[in-house]
Amino acid sequence: MPITFAQLQCVRQVVESGFSVSRAAESLHTTQPGVSKMVRALEKEIGVEIFTRAGNRLTSLTEAGQEALALCARVLQDAQALKRLKSQVPAESRGTLRVGTTHIHARYSLIEVATRFLALYPKVKLEFTVGAPGQIIAGVVAGSIDVGLCTLPDPMPKGVVAVKAYDIDRCLIVPPRHPLLKVKKKLTMEDIARFPLITYDNSYTSGSVVQREFQRHGITPWITMRAMDASIIKAYVAAGVGVAVLQKMAFNAAADKDLRAIEVDHLFPSSSAMFTLRKDHLLKSFAFDFIQRVSPEWSREAMESRLR
């Protein structure tokens, strides 16, 4: 018996409905027995159980089911791409570009790029998905994100290509008249550790990089606060809660008048913002143009070469 799109849609909808077959059936405008029958038929066809069960209830995905769900999402996404192909071919200047990135890039790196891109492509809708790097890579794998821009989690899944977009350097931000501003020599890790530290959550590379460098020096700083947003970190530093190691792109001396920046390139290494794309994902011409506007070295030809 061949696998059908209806079976794949049932699996995806059951998961999205919190493993409730009745809610999945309602969303799919079918019956509960019909959904159960299609799920069982798919499991029989592929030879593995997708869901764990408690009696007649579906409770979670099996390990094989997690991979099956990703494959279902990919097939359904690609099927939609095929359906859109006819309208896309003659209209390469219209459509939707879905970019997954973290707050720091969306807020401080991509505003000018997005403004110019949308002026050039007025019929293109630009959708930003903002989240942690792991969430962005998962979206790229699932096909719900066309282009990812973030630092890379570890490990990287198969089928995803990652190329460098640009470097991310860091500085230390403190309130005006902070004692560290009076230090005449280059700061040491010990100097910084004398004060409470505000840092990113460890799900973000900037948080783990900072903590790793302190550990490498055998120092345990007093982390008084963790956050996932540069603007929140800056606000609490300005309020005197602590100091923070922040990406340089997020600090603007003219706008951040209640903060001061100190060079710490000698203490904290640069990170790399990376484009991530799924090898088999169909991208329209304007997606490649967006990539090149962020990082001019990545022409369409260069990026397609990497994807191959």
N, C-alpha and C positions, 0 to 999 in steps of 0.2 A: 504494500500500500504506500503510495507516494506521500511525502511530507507536504502539507498544505500551509498557505499563509494563515488560514483560519486557526490552525493549531498553534502556530507561533504567536499569533495575536492573543490567543487564550492564555498561554503561559505568561506573556508579558502583563496582561491585564490582571491575572490572578495575583501576581506579585505587587502590582501597583494598587490593588484593592486590599492589601494587607492580608493576603492568603484567604480571603473570603470568596468562595466560589459563587455565592449568591450575588454579591455586589459586582463581581466580574461579569456574570451573566447579564445583569441589569445594564451595565455599561456597554456591553456588546450586543444588546437587544436580542438575546437568545435565552435559552433555558439553562437552569443549573445542571440538569443531567447532560445537556448537550456539551457544556463546558467540560464537565468531568470526563465524558466520553472522548473528547478530542485530546485532552491531556493524557489520558491512558493510551490512546492510539499513538500519540507521539512517543511516549516512553517505550512502548512496545516496538516501534519502528527503529528507534536509535539504540535500544537495548540497555538503557540505564534509567533509574528512577530520578526524576527531576526534583520531586518534592518529598519531604519527610511527612509522615502521616501519624495522626493520633486517632485511631478509629477511622471514621469517614472524613475527618477534617484534615485539611492541608495546613501544616504548621510552619514550615520553613523550606528553604532550598537545601538540597544535598550539595556536597562539594562539586559533583558533576553538574548539578543543576545550576550552580552559579556560572559555570562556563557556558552551559546551554543558554542561559538567559542572555549573556553577552552576545552569543552567536545569533540568537533570535532577534535581538535589537539591531544587530548589524545587517541581517538579511532584510528586515522590514525597512530599515533606513535606506538601504541600497535599492530596494524595490520602489520606494518613494522617489529616489533620485532618477530612476529609469522613467517613471511616470512624468517627471518634470522635464525630462531631456528635450522633448519636442519644443516646449516653450522656451527652454534655455538657449538652444542653439542659435536662433535668430535674435536673441535679446541678451547679449552678454553684458549689458549695462544695467540690468535690473535683476532684482532678487533679494536674497537675505544672506548676510555674512555673519556667522556666529563665532565670536571670538571669546575664548575662555582665558581669563587672566586674574591676577591677584589685585587687590585694591591699590597697591603702590604703583603698579604700571598703569592701571586704568586712570588713576587720579593725576599722576605726575608725568607720565611718559607718553601717553597716547592721546591726550586732548587735542594737541595741535595736529597730529596725524589724522585723527578721526574727523576733525573739522574740515581739513583740506580734502580728505577722501570723499566725504559726503557732498562737498561742493562740486566735486568732479563727477560723482555718481548720484545725482539727485533721486534716482529711482531705486537705489539700493537701500535696504534697511539694515542697519548695523546693530546687532544684538550682543551685548556684553554679558557673559556669565562670570561673576566674581566669586572666587572661592580659594581654598587652599590648593597647593600644587597637586596633591593626590586626587582631589576632586576634578581638577582640570584634565589631568591625564585620563581619568576614568571617562570623562565626557568625550575626549578625543577617540578613545577606544570604542565607545558606544555609538559614535557618529552624531551625537547631539551637539558637538562643538567642531567647527571646521578647522580653526587655527588656535592652538594654545600658545600662550606666552607666559612663561614662569620659569623659576628655577626648577630643577628636576628632582623628583622624589627617587628613592631607591627601593626596589629595583624598577627598571623600566620594562613595560610589557612588550611582548613581541608584536611586530607589525606597526610600530610607531617609530617615525623618523624624528630625530631631534637635531637641530642645527643652532649655532650660536647667533643670537640677535645683537646683544651688546653687553658690556661689562657693567657691573653694579659695584660702585665704591661706597665706602662708609665714612661717617664722621661721628664724633661724640657731640651731643647737644646738651647744653646746660642753661640754666637761667642767667640773666645778667648779674654781674658781680659775684659769680660763684667762685669759691676758692681755687678750683682747677684752672681758672683763667689766669691766675697769678703765677702758675708754675712756669718757670722760664725754660726748662729743658723739655725734651720730648716726653710725653706722658708714658707711664708704665702701667701694666695691668694692676699693680699694687696701688698706684695712685687712684685709678678708677674705682677699685674695690673698696676704698675707704667710704664710699657713698652708696646709698640705696640705688638699685638699678631697676629701671623699667625696660622690659624687653618684649620682643614678639613671642607669641605662642610657639612652641616647638614644632607644630605642624607646618610652620613657615621656615624656609631655609635661613632667613636672617636671625631667627631665634636660636636655631640649633648651631649656626656658625659662631655666634657670640659666646654661647655657653661652652662650645667645644674649645675655643681659644682660651677661655679662663681655665678649663680643666687641664689643658695642655701645659699651662704654667703652674699647675698645682694650686690654683686659687678657687675658692668657692665664694662667689659674690653674694650679697644679700639682695635677692630679687624680690622687690617689694610689690611688683605688679607685672602681669602679662597682658598683652593686648594683641589684637589682630588687625589694627588699623593705625597707620602712621599719624593721622590727625589726632587720634586719641592719645597716642604716646606723646606727641608734641604738647598737647594741652596740659597733660599731667606733669611734664617736665617744667613747663612754664609756671605751673602752680606750686612748684617746689617739692613735689613728691619724690623725685629722684632724678638721675641722669639716664641717658639712653644712647645706645649706638644705633644710628639711623642711616638709611641710604641717603647719599648726598643729593640724589634727585628730589628727595622730599623736603629738603631745606632750601628756603629762599630768604636771604638776608633782608631783602626789602619788605617781604610780606610777613616774615616771622620775626618781628621787631622785639618780641619778648623772649627771644632765644639767642644763644650764641653757639657757634660751631667751632670745634677743635679738631685738628687733623689727627687721625689715628690710623693712617694707611700702613704704618709700620707694625701695627698690632693686629689688625683684622684684615684677612685677605679679601680680594675682590671675589664676587660671585658672577655667574653668567646667566643672563636672561636667555632662555632658549625657546625657539619656535618648536612646537610639536605638531605633527600631522600624521594621520593614519595613511599608510602606504596606498591602500586601495580606495581611498575616499575621493570622490569626484569633486574637484574644485573649479570654480568658474574663473574667468580671466581677472575679474576685479579682486579676487582673493589674493592672487599673486601680486597684484599692484599694491594692495594694502601691505603685504609682507615687505615689499621693496621700499615702501615709504617709511617703514619702521627701521629697516636695515638695508641701505642702498646696495650692498654687495650681493643681495639675494635676488637676482633677476629671475624671471619665470624659467628661463632655460636652466639656470644653475639649480633652482629648487627642484625642477622636474628631473634633473639628472640625479640628485640625491634621492628622490623618491623611487627612482628606478633601481 
